[in-house]
């Protein structure tokens, strides 16, 4: 209607680039790629995840923080001092960009867990379990403080604005990473604010998402059983936590976890060979509350992998391409061609079936 801002439920743009040999590149390419899809976002959210950017602190947990006020910063730093050794901390570098206004306080810390803080924890991955508990406490227990990212040798850079402007604001042309993902947001059901921009991160996980998660309520209640807390006011937050739960805590391979998130319909399960049917049935029975419903396409990354996944009937687009050792994933082929005109291979993701690129191996599925 004339005079009204149009609602575009198919909006949002996502793009990812990975050099599977580990060679690092600046953020210029991913910024250029996501800018090609400018009209898929509306300036209420943009962001990037980058892997390999902190080689001097590769074994530290790099916490990127958002603070609404100085009191939140001081409270968080006191909390950090009780739980970590802080080897370095500083303001996240930014440059003036006219379209980026009223940014919050943006700070980063390079932390090592204090050994005495792990005495209470059990299990084979107790240090990372501890870091997850810290993230949950900050997001829910320290007013005005939120964690952008908490992984090792990686970080998230996001805010309110078009993604290309956010990239310039955070000086991403001055960083080098072997894996980049980017997102342009068109929020439809949740507010546009700095903490609600994509990517959503936990430890080394990062997720950028196009679509809506209609199963958010079920997914949220399921995750809360395992201590995860949703405070960022955006449905995509559950995806990062689901990957952490199923892959890190439960030890499921990437491909198997994706089969739980985008499980085949029962009518298709019934037609499967006996062994495959038994596996699919078991996944539905055990992880039914982790099933993600609604239209979606994701790019999920860790320190070693980049994964593309769409919903079971592919209501959101996803294109994959290769050029030598480089793997590209994006909402539109144009976003890939803009930065790599001559490609070795281009194809679209099949509904509910992941495409997985692995460091040192290339496309493995």
DOGULO-661052 format. One record per residue: x, y, z of N, C-alpha, C in turn; residue number from 1. Coordinates in steps of 0.2 Angstrom, whole numbers, plus 5000, padded with zeros to 4 digits. Each point is the difference from the previous one (the first is absolute). Example, Ala and Ser with C-alpha at 12.3 -4.5 7.8 and 13.67 -1.06 7.14 Angstrom:
<nodes>
   nx   ny   nz  cax  cay  caz   cx   cy   cz   k
 5066 4972 5039 4996 5006 5000 5004 5006 5000   1
 4998 5005 4996 5004 5006 5001 4996 5005 5003   2
</nodes>
This chain:
<nodes>
   nx   ny   nz  cax  cay  caz   cx   cy   cz   k
 5004 4994 5000 4996 5006 5000 5004 5006 5000   1
 4998 5005 4996 5004 5006 5000 5001 5003 5007   2
 5007 5002 5001 5001 5004 5006 5002 4995 5006   3
 4999 4993 4999 5002 4996 5005 5006 4996 4998   4
 5004 4998 5005 5007 4997 4998 4998 4992 4999   5
 5002 4998 4994 4998 4993 4998 5003 4995 5005   6
 4996 4994 5001 5003 4995 5004 5002 4995 4995   7
 5006 4998 5000 5003 4995 4995 5002 4994 5004   8
 4996 4995 5001 5002 4994 5004 5005 4996 4997   9
 5002 5000 4994 5005 4997 4997 5007 5003 5000  10
 5000 5006 5004 5006 5004 5000 5005 4997 5004  11
 5005 5004 5002 5007 4997 5003 5004 4998 4995  12
 5007 5001 5001 5005 4997 4995 5005 4997 5004  13
 5003 4995 4998 5005 4997 5003 5006 4998 4995  14
 5006 5000 5002 5006 4999 4996 5005 4997 5004  15
 5004 4995 4997 5006 4997 5003 5005 4998 4996  16
 5006 5001 5002 5006 4999 4996 5005 4996 5004  17
 5003 4994 4998 5005 4996 5004 5005 4998 4995  18
 5007 5002 5002 5005 4997 4997 5002 4994 5003  19
 4999 4994 4997 5001 4994 5004 5007 4998 5001  20
 5005 5004 4997 5007 4998 5002 5002 5004 5006  21
 4996 5005 5003 5001 5004 5006 5004 5007 4998  22
 5000 5001 4993 5003 5007 4999 4995 5005 5002  23
 5003 5005 5002 4995 5006 5003 5000 5005 4994  24
 4994 5003 5001 4998 5006 4995 4997 5005 5004  25
 5000 5006 4998 4997 5006 5003 4992 4999 4999  26
 4997 5005 5004 4992 4999 5000 4997 5004 4994  27
 5005 5003 4995 4997 5003 4995 4995 4996 4995  28
 5002 4994 4999 4996 4996 4996 4993 4998 5002  29
 5000 4999 5007 4993 4998 5003 4996 5006 5000  30
 5003 5006 5001 4996 5006 5000 4997 5002 4994  31
 5004 4999 4994 4998 5001 4994 4995 4995 4998  32
 5000 4994 5002 4995 4995 4998 4994 5001 5003  33
 5000 5002 5007 4993 5001 5003 4997 5007 4998  34
 5004 5005 4998 4998 5006 4997 4996 4999 4994  35
 5001 4995 4996 4997 4998 4994 4992 4999 5001  36
 4999 4998 5006 4993 4998 5002 4997 5005 5005  37
 5002 5006 4999 4998 5006 5004 4992 5000 5001  38
 4997 4999 4995 4992 5001 5000 4997 4994 5004  39
 5004 4995 5002 4997 4995 5004 5000 5001 5007  40
 5003 5006 5002 5000 5002 5007 4997 5007 5000  41
 4999 5003 5006 4997 5007 5001 5004 5004 5005  42
 5006 4999 5001 5004 5004 5005 4999 4999 5007  43
 4996 4995 5002 4999 4999 5007 5004 4994 5003  44
 5005 4998 4996 5005 4995 5003 5004 4998 4994  45
 5007 4999 5002 5005 4997 4996 5006 4998 5004  46
 5003 4995 4998 5006 4997 5004 5004 4995 4996  47
 5005 4998 5003 5005 4996 4997 5003 4996 5006  48
 5002 4994 4998 5005 4995 5004 5006 4999 4996  49
 5006 5000 5004 5006 4999 4997 5004 4995 5004  50
 5004 4996 4996 5004 4994 5004 5007 5001 4998  51
 5004 5000 5005 5007 5000 4998 5003 5007 5001  52
 4996 5005 5003 5002 5007 5001 5005 5001 5005  53
 5000 4996 5005 5004 5002 5006 5006 4994 5001  54
 5005 5000 4996 5005 4994 5000 5004 5001 5006  55
 5001 5007 5003 5004 5001 5006 4997 4998 5006  56
 4993 4999 5000 4996 4998 5005 4996 4994 4999  57
 5003 4995 4996 4996 4995 4997 4997 4995 5005  58
 5004 4999 5006 4997 4996 5005 4996 5003 5006  59
 4999 5007 4999 4996 5003 5004 4992 5000 4998  60
 4996 5001 5005 4993 5002 4998 4999 5007 4999  61
 4998 5002 4994 5000 5007 4998 4992 5002 5001  62
 4999 5003 5005 4993 5003 5001 4999 5007 4997  63
 4996 5000 4995 4997 5006 4998 4994 5002 5003  64
 5000 5006 5003 4995 5002 5005 4996 5007 4998  65
 4994 5000 5001 4995 5006 4999 4998 5002 5007  66
 5001 5007 5001 4998 5003 5007 4996 5005 4998  67
 4994 5001 5004 4996 5006 4999 5002 5005 5004  68
 5004 4999 5005 5003 5006 5005 5006 4997 5003  69
 5004 5005 5003 5006 4999 5003 4999 4995 5006  70
 4995 5001 5004 4999 4996 5006 5000 4992 4998  71
 4996 4999 4994 5000 4993 4998 5007 4997 4998  72
 5004 5005 4997 5007 4998 4999 5004 4998 5006  73
 5000 5005 5005 5003 4999 5006 4998 4993 5004  74
 4993 4999 5000 4998 4994 5003 5002 4994 4996  75
 5001 5000 4994 5002 4994 4996 5007 4999 5001  76
 5004 5005 5000 5007 4999 5001 5002 4998 5007  77
 4996 5002 5005 5001 4997 5007 4999 4992 5000  78
 4994 4998 4996 4998 4993 4999 5006 4997 4996  79
 5003 5002 4995 5005 4997 4996 5006 4999 5005  80
 5002 5005 5004 5006 4999 5004 4999 4995 5005  81
 4994 4998 5002 4999 4994 5005 5000 4994 4996  82
 5000 4999 4994 4999 4994 4996 5006 4999 4995  83
 5003 5005 4998 5005 4999 4995 5006 5004 5001  84
 5006 4999 4997 5005 5004 4999 4999 5004 4994  85
 5000 5007 5001 5000 5004 4994 5006 5002 4998  86
 5002 4998 4994 5007 5001 4997 5000 5007 4996  87
 4994 5002 4998 5000 5006 4996 4993 5002 4999  88
 4998 5006 5000 4994 5003 4999 5000 5007 4997  89
 4995 5001 4996 5000 5007 4996 4994 5001 4997  90
 4999 5006 4998 4994 5002 4996 5000 4997 4993  91
 4995 4997 4998 5000 4998 4993 5001 5005 4995  92
 5005 5000 4996 5001 5006 4995 4994 5001 4995  93
 4999 5006 5000 4994 5002 4995 5003 5007 4996  94
 4996 5001 4995 5001 5007 4996 4993 5003 4999  95
 5000 5006 5000 4994 5004 4999 4997 4998 4993  96
 4993 4998 5000 4996 4999 4994 4994 5004 5001  97
 4998 5004 4996 4994 5005 5001 4994 4996 5001  98
 4999 4994 4998 4993 4996 5000 5000 4996 5007  99
 5006 5000 5003 5000 4996 5007 5000 5005 5005 100
 4994 5000 5004 4999 5005 5005 4999 4997 5007 101
 5002 5003 5005 4999 4998 5007 5002 4993 5001 102
 5006 4999 4999 5002 4993 5002 5001 4999 5007 103
 4999 4994 5003 5002 4999 5007 5007 5000 5001 104
 5002 4998 5006 5007 4999 5002 5002 4993 4997 105
 5005 5000 4996 5003 4994 4997 5007 4998 5003 106
 5000 4994 5003 5007 4999 5003 5002 4993 4999 107
 5006 4998 5000 5002 4993 4999 5005 4998 5005 108
 5000 4994 5002 5005 4997 5006 5002 4993 4997 109
 5007 4999 5002 5003 4994 4998 5001 4996 5007 110
 4997 4995 5001 4999 4997 5007 5003 4993 5000 111
 5003 4998 5006 5001 4993 5001 4996 4998 5006 112
 4997 4994 5000 4997 4998 5006 5004 4999 5006 113
 4998 5002 5006 5004 4999 5006 4999 4992 5002 114
 5006 4997 5001 4999 4992 5001 4996 4999 5006 115
 5000 5004 5005 4996 4999 5006 4992 5000 4999 116
 4998 5004 4994 4993 5000 4999 4998 4994 4997 117
 5004 4995 4998 4998 4994 4997 4999 4994 5005 118
 5001 5002 5006 5000 4994 5005 4993 4997 5001 119
 4994 5005 4998 4994 4997 5001 4997 4996 4994 120
 5004 5001 4994 4997 4998 4994 5003 4993 4999 121
 4995 4996 4997 5002 4993 4998 5000 4999 4992 122
 5001 4994 4998 5000 4999 4993 5006 5001 4996 123
 5000 4998 4994 5006 5001 4996 5001 5007 4997 124
 4995 5004 5000 5000 5006 4997 4999 5006 5005 125
 5002 4999 5006 4998 5004 5006 5002 5007 4999 126
 5006 5002 4996 5001 5007 4999 4995 5003 4996 127
 4998 4997 4995 4996 5003 4995 4993 5001 5003 128
 4998 4995 5004 4994 5000 5004 5000 5006 5005 129
 5005 5001 5003 5001 5006 5004 4999 5006 4996 130
 5003 5001 4995 5000 5006 4996 4992 5001 4998 131
 4997 4995 4998 4993 5001 4998 4996 5002 5006 132
 5001 4998 5006 4997 5002 5006 5001 5007 5001 133
 5006 5003 4999 5002 5007 5000 4996 5004 4996 134
 4999 4998 4993 4997 5004 4995 4992 5000 5003 135
 4997 4995 5002 4993 5000 5002 4999 5004 5006 136
 5005 5000 5005 5000 5005 5005 5000 5007 4998 137
 5005 5002 4996 5000 5007 4998 4994 5002 4996 138
 4997 4996 4996 4995 5002 4996 4993 5001 5004 139
 5000 4996 5005 4994 5000 5005 5001 5004 5006 140
 5006 5000 5003 5001 5002 5007 5003 5007 5001 141
 5003 5003 4994 5003 5006 5001 4997 5005 4995 142
 4995 5005 5003 4996 5004 4996 5005 5005 4996 143
 4998 5000 4993 5003 5004 4995 5006 4997 4997 144
 5002 4994 5002 5006 4996 4997 4997 4994 4996 145
 5003 5000 4994 4999 4994 4995 5006 4998 4997 146
 5000 4993 4999 5006 4997 4996 4999 5000 4993 147
 5004 5003 4996 4999 4999 4992 5003 4993 4998 148
 5006 4999 5003 5004 4993 4998 5004 4998 5006 149
 5002 4994 5000 5004 4998 5006 5005 4994 4998 150
 5001 4999 4993 5004 4995 4998 5008 5002 5000 151
 5004 4995 4998 5007 5000 4999 5002 5002 4993 152
 5004 5005 4999 5003 5002 4994 4994 5002 4995 153
 4995 5003 5002 4994 5002 4996 4997 5005 5004 154
 4995 5004 4996 4996 5005 5003 4994 5002 4996 155
 4995 5003 5003 4994 5002 4997 5000 5008 5000 156
 4998 5003 4994 5000 5007 5000 4993 5002 4997 157
 4996 5003 5004 4993 5001 4997 4997 5006 5004 158
 4994 5002 4997 4997 5006 5002 4994 5002 4996 159
 4997 5006 5002 4994 5002 4996 5003 5005 4994 160
 4998 4997 4994 5002 5004 4994 5001 4995 4994 161
 5001 5002 4994 5001 4995 4995 5006 4997 5000 162
 5001 4994 4998 5006 4996 5002 5006 5003 4997 163
 5000 5003 4994 5006 5003 4997 5002 5006 5004 164
 4996 5003 5003 5001 5006 5005 5003 4997 5006 165
 4997 4995 5003 5003 4997 5006 5007 4997 4999 166
 5001 4998 4994 5007 4997 4998 5005 5006 5000 167
 4998 5006 4997 5005 5005 5000 5001 5003 5007 168
 4994 5000 5004 5000 5003 5007 5005 4996 5004 169
 5000 4993 5000 5005 4996 5004 5007 4999 4996 170
 5001 5004 4995 5007 4999 4997 5002 4993 4998 171
 4995 4997 4997 5001 4993 4998 5005 4999 4994 172
 5001 5005 4997 5005 5000 4994 5007 4999 5003 173
 5001 5001 5007 5006 5000 5003 5002 4993 5004 174
 4995 4996 5000 5000 4993 5003 5002 4995 4994 175
 5003 4995 5002 5001 4994 4996 4997 4994 5003 176
 4996 4996 4996 4997 4994 5003 5000 4995 4994 177
 5000 4993 5002 4999 4995 4995 4993 4998 4998 178
 4995 5003 5005 4993 4998 4999 4996 5007 5002 179
 4996 5002 4996 4996 5006 5001 4992 4998 4999 180
 4996 5002 5004 4993 5000 4998 4997 5007 5002 181
 4995 5001 4996 4996 5007 5000 4993 4999 5000 182
 4997 5006 5003 4992 4999 5000 4997 5007 4999 183
 4995 5001 4996 4996 5006 5000 4993 4999 5002 184
 4998 5003 5005 4994 4998 5004 4994 5004 4997 185
 4994 4997 5000 4994 5003 4999 4995 4997 5005 186
 5000 5003 5006 4996 4997 5006 4993 5001 4999 187
 4996 4994 5001 4993 5000 4999 4996 4999 5006 188
 5003 4996 5004 4996 4999 5007 5004 5002 5006 189
 5006 5002 4999 5004 5002 5006 5003 5006 4999 190
 5002 5004 5006 5003 5007 4999 5006 5000 4997 191
 5002 5006 4996 5006 5001 4998 5005 5004 5005 192
 5004 4996 5003 5005 5003 5005 5007 4997 4999 193
 5005 5003 5003 5007 4998 4999 5001 4993 5002 194
 4997 4998 5006 5001 4993 5002 4996 4995 4996 195
 4995 5002 4996 4995 4996 4997 5002 4999 4992 196
 5006 5003 4998 5002 4999 4994 5004 4994 4999 197
 5001 4997 4994 5003 4994 4999 5008 5002 4999 198
 5004 4995 5001 4999 4993 5002 4999 4999 5007 199
 4997 4994 5002 5000 4998 5007 5005 4995 5001 200
 5003 5001 5006 5006 4996 5001 5000 4997 5007 201
 5004 4995 5001 5001 4997 5007 5006 4996 4999 202
 5005 5001 5004 5007 4997 4999 5002 5001 4993 203
 5002 4995 4996 5002 5001 4993 4995 5000 4995 204
 4993 4998 5002 4995 5000 4996 4998 5007 4998 205
 4998 5001 4993 4996 5006 4998 4995 4998 4995 206
 4994 5003 5000 4995 4999 4996 4997 5006 4997 207
 4999 5000 4993 4997 5005 4996 4994 4997 4997 208
 4994 5003 5000 4994 4997 4999 4995 5005 4995 209
 4997 4997 4995 4995 5003 4997 4993 4996 5001 210
 4995 5003 5002 4994 4997 5001 4997 5001 5007 211
 4996 4996 5002 4996 5000 5007 5000 4993 5003 212
 5001 5000 5006 4999 4993 5004 4994 5000 5004 213
 4995 4996 4997 4994 5000 5003 5000 4995 5006 214
 5005 4996 5000 5001 4995 5006 5003 5003 5006 215
 5001 5007 5000 5005 5003 5005 4997 4998 5007 216
 4994 5000 5001 4998 4999 5007 5002 4993 5003 217
 4999 4995 4995 5002 4993 5002 5007 4999 5001 218
 5004 5003 4995 5007 5000 5000 5003 5003 5006 219
 4997 5006 5002 5002 5004 5006 4999 4996 5006 220
 4994 4997 5001 4999 4996 5006 5005 4994 5001 221
 5001 4997 4994 5004 4994 5000 5008 5002 5002 222
 5002 5005 4997 5007 5003 5002 5000 5002 5007 223
 4995 5003 5003 5000 5002 5007 5001 4994 5005 224
 4998 4994 4998 5001 4994 5004 5008 4999 5001 225
 5004 5002 4995 5007 4999 5000 5004 5006 5003 226
 4996 5005 5002 5004 5006 5003 5001 5006 4995 227
 4997 4999 4994 5001 5006 4995 4994 5005 5002 228
 5002 5006 4999 4995 5006 5001 5000 5004 4994 229
 4994 5002 4998 4998 5004 4994 4999 5007 5003 230
 5004 5005 4998 4999 5007 5002 5001 5005 4995 231
 5002 4998 4994 5001 5005 4994 4995 5002 4996 232
 4994 4997 5002 4993 5003 4996 5000 4998 4993 233
 5003 4995 4998 5000 4998 4993 5000 4992 4999 234
 4995 4998 4996 5000 4992 5000 5006 4997 4998 235
 5004 5003 4996 5006 4996 4998 5005 4998 5005 236
 4999 5003 5006 5005 4999 5006 5000 4992 5001 237
 4994 4997 5000 4999 4993 5001 5004 4995 4996 238
 5002 5003 4994 5003 4995 4995 5008 4999 5002 239
 5003 5006 5002 5007 4999 5003 5000 4996 5006 240
 4995 5000 5004 5000 4996 5006 4999 4993 4999 241
 4995 4999 4995 4999 4993 4998 5006 4996 4997 242
 5004 5004 4996 5006 4997 4997 5005 4998 5006 243
 5000 5005 5004 5005 4998 5006 4998 4994 5004 244
 4993 5000 5001 4998 4994 5004 5001 4993 4996 245
 4997 5000 4994 5001 4994 4997 5007 4998 4997 246
 5003 5004 4998 5007 4999 4997 5005 5000 5006 247
 5001 5005 5004 5005 5000 5005 4999 4996 5006 248
 4994 5001 5003 4998 4996 5006 4998 4993 4999 249
 4996 4999 4994 4998 4993 4999 5004 4996 4995 250
 5005 5004 4997 5005 4996 4995 4997 4998 4994 251
 4994 5003 4997 4998 4998 4994 5004 5003 4994 252
 5001 4996 4995 5003 5003 4994 4996 5006 4997 253
 5003 5004 4997 4996 5006 4997 4994 4997 4996 254
 5002 4996 4995 4995 4997 4996 4994 4997 5003 255
 5001 4996 5006 4995 4997 5004 4996 5006 5003 256
 5003 5005 5003 4997 5005 5004 4995 5004 4995 257
 5002 5001 4994 4996 5003 4995 4994 4996 4998 258
 5001 4993 5000 4994 4996 4999 4995 5000 5006 259
 5002 5002 5006 4996 5001 5005 4996 5007 4999 260
 5004 5005 4998 4997 5007 5000 4995 5000 4994 261
 5002 4997 4994 4995 5000 4994 4998 4993 4999 262
 4997 4997 5004 4999 4993 5000 4995 4998 4994 263
 5001 4995 4996 4995 4998 4995 4993 4999 5003 264
 4995 5001 4995 4993 4999 5002 4999 4993 5002 265
 4995 4998 5004 4999 4993 5001 4998 4996 4994 266
 4996 5003 4995 4998 4997 4994 5007 4998 4996 267
 5005 5004 5001 5006 4998 4997 5004 4995 5004 268
 5000 5000 5006 5003 4995 5004 4997 4993 4999 269
 4994 5000 4999 4997 4994 4999 5002 4996 4994 270
 5003 5004 4995 5002 4997 4993 5007 4998 5000 271
 5004 5002 5006 5007 4999 5000 5002 4992 5001 272
 5006 4998 4998 5002 4993 5001 5000 4999 5008 273
 5000 4994 5002 4999 4999 5007 5005 5003 5005 274
 5006 5000 4998 5006 5002 5005 4999 5008 5000 275
 4999 5003 4994 5000 5007 5000 4993 5003 5003 276
 4995 4996 5000 4994 5002 5003 5000 4999 5008 277
 5004 4995 5002 5001 5000 5007 5004 5006 5003 278
 5005 5002 4996 5004 5006 5003 4996 5006 5000 279
 4996 5001 4994 4996 5006 5000 4994 5000 5005 280
 4998 4994 5002 4994 5000 5005 5003 5001 5007 281
 5006 4997 5001 5004 5002 5006 5001 5007 5001 282
 5002 5003 4995 5002 5008 5001 4994 5004 5001 283
 4994 4998 4997 4994 5003 5001 4997 4999 5007 284
 5001 4994 5003 4998 4998 5006 5004 5004 5006 285
 5007 5000 4999 5004 5002 5005 5000 5008 5000 286
 5001 5003 4994 5001 5007 4999 4994 5003 4997 287
 4994 4998 5001 4994 5003 4997 4999 5007 5002 288
 5002 5002 5006 5000 5007 5002 5005 5005 4998 289
 5005 4997 4996 5005 5004 4997 4999 5001 4992 290
 4994 4997 4998 4998 5001 4993 4999 5007 4999 291
 5002 5003 4995 4999 5007 4998 4995 5001 4995 292
 4994 5003 5001 4995 5001 4995 5000 5007 4998 293
 4997 5001 4994 5000 5007 4998 5004 5001 4994 294
 5000 5005 4996 5004 5001 4994 5007 5002 5002 295
 5005 4997 4998 5007 5002 5002 5005 4998 4995 296
 5006 5004 5000 5006 4998 4997 5005 5002 5005 297
 5005 4996 5002 5005 5002 5005 5007 4999 4996 298
 5005 5004 5003 5007 4999 4999 5002 4999 5007 299
 5003 4994 5002 5002 4999 5007 5008 4999 4999 300
 5004 5003 5005 5007 4999 4999 5003 4998 5007 301
 5006 4997 5000 5004 4999 5006 5007 5001 4998 302
 5005 4999 5004 5007 5001 4998 5002 4996 4994 303
 4997 4994 4999 5002 4995 4994 4995 4999 4995 304
 4994 5002 5001 4995 4999 4995 4995 5006 4998 305
 4997 5000 4994 4995 5004 4998 4995 4996 4997 306
 4993 5001 5002 4995 4995 4999 4994 5004 4997 307
 4997 4998 4995 4994 5003 4997 4994 4995 5001 308
 4994 5003 5002 4995 4995 5001 4993 5005 4999 309
 4996 4996 4997 4993 5004 4999 4995 4995 5003 310
 4994 5003 5000 4994 4996 5003 4998 4995 4995 311
 4995 4996 5003 4999 4993 4996 4996 5001 4994 312
 4997 5006 4999 4997 5001 4993 5003 5006 4997 313
 5006 5002 5002 5004 5006 4997 4996 5006 4999 314
 4997 5003 5005 4997 5006 4999 5004 5006 5000 315
 5007 4999 5001 5005 5006 4999 5005 4997 4996 316
 5003 5005 4996 5005 4998 4995 5007 4999 5003 317
 5004 4996 4997 5007 4999 5002 5004 4997 4994 318
 5006 5004 4998 5004 4998 4994 5007 4999 5003 319
 5003 4994 4997 5007 4998 5002 5004 5001 4994 320
 5007 5002 5000 5004 5000 4995 5007 4999 5002 321
 5004 4997 4996 5008 4999 5001 5004 5003 4995 322
 5006 5003 5002 5005 5002 4996 5006 4998 5003 323
 5003 4995 4997 5007 4998 5003 4998 4997 5007 324
 5004 5003 5005 4999 4998 5007 4995 5005 5004 325
 4997 5004 4996 4995 5005 5003 4993 4997 4999 326
 4996 5000 5006 4993 4998 5000 4996 5006 5001 327
 4994 5001 4997 4996 5005 5000 4993 4998 5002 328
 4996 5003 5004 4993 4999 5002 4997 5007 5000 329
 4994 5000 4997 4996 5006 5000 4993 4999 4998 330
 4996 5005 5002 4993 5000 4998 4999 5001 4993 331
 5004 5003 4996 5000 5001 4993 5006 4999 4997 332
 5000 4997 4994 5006 4999 4996 5003 5007 4998 333
 4996 5005 4999 5004 5006 4999 5004 5003 5005 334
 4999 4998 5006 5004 5002 5006 5007 4996 4999 335
 5000 4994 4997 5006 4997 4999 5004 5002 4994 336
 4996 5001 4995 5003 5002 4993 5003 5007 5001 337
 4998 5004 5004 5002 5007 5001 5008 5000 5002 338
 5002 4995 5004 5006 4999 5003 5004 4995 4997 339
 4997 4995 4996 5004 4995 4996 4996 4998 4994 340
 5001 5004 4995 4996 4999 4994 5001 4994 4996 341
 5006 4997 5000 5002 4994 4997 5000 4994 5005 342
 4995 4996 5001 5000 4995 5005 5001 4993 4997 343
 5002 4995 5004 5001 4993 4997 4994 4996 5000 344
 4995 5002 5005 4994 4996 5001 4995 5005 5004 345
 4994 4999 4998 4994 5004 5003 4994 4995 5001 346
 4997 5000 5006 4994 4996 5001 4996 5002 5005 347
 4994 4998 5001 4995 5002 5005 5000 4994 5005 348
 4999 5002 5006 4999 4995 5006 4993 4997 4999 349
 5000 4993 5001 4994 4996 5000 4997 5001 5007 350
 4993 5000 5000 4996 5001 5006 5002 4996 5005 351
 5002 5002 5006 5001 4996 5006 5006 4996 5000 352
 5005 5002 4995 5006 4996 4999 5006 5005 5001 353
 5004 4999 5005 5006 5004 5001 5005 5000 4995 354
 5003 5006 4999 5007 5000 4996 5005 5002 5005 355
 5005 4996 5000 5005 5001 5006 5007 5001 4996 356
 5003 5005 5002 5007 5002 4998 5005 4999 5006 357
 5005 4997 5000 5005 4998 5005 5007 5003 4999 358
 5003 5003 5005 5007 5002 4999 5004 4995 4999 359
 5004 5000 4994 5005 4995 4998 4997 4995 4996 360
 4993 5000 4999 4997 4994 4996 4996 5003 4994 361
 4997 5006 5001 4996 5003 4995 4993 4997 5001 362
 4996 5000 4995 4993 4997 5001 5000 4993 5002 363
 4997 4998 5005 5000 4993 5003 4993 4997 4999 364
 4995 5004 4999 4993 4998 4999 4996 5005 4997 365
</nodes>
